[in-house]
Amino acid sequence: MFIKKYLVLLLLVLLSNCAAPGTALLSPVITGATTKSAHQASISLASSLSSNHVIKHHGEKIKKKMIENNKMIFNYLSSIHQNKKLSFQ
């Protein structure tokens, strides 16, 4: 019974280490630990906060623009493919 509890706890810890939210909260700490630079860690935190702010306020507009651009690129590539297909026949 005692070993079973520790085994379950160990498995939960191992499986939850891949979770993104935990590492997202620790990213400035990890940056500071790997680079040994408080300056780099603060830049990492500031960029993370600013990107979250931009996505929060302009996320739908950015998604719509990306979808429009993807459609334009797809149409352009389709036309090139059609032209090559016609030239080989």
PyMOL commands that set and color helices and strands:
alter all, ss='L'
color gray80, all
select helices_A, chain A and resi 2-16+20-35+38-88
alter helices_A, ss='H'
color red, helices_A
deselect
rebuild
show_as cartoon
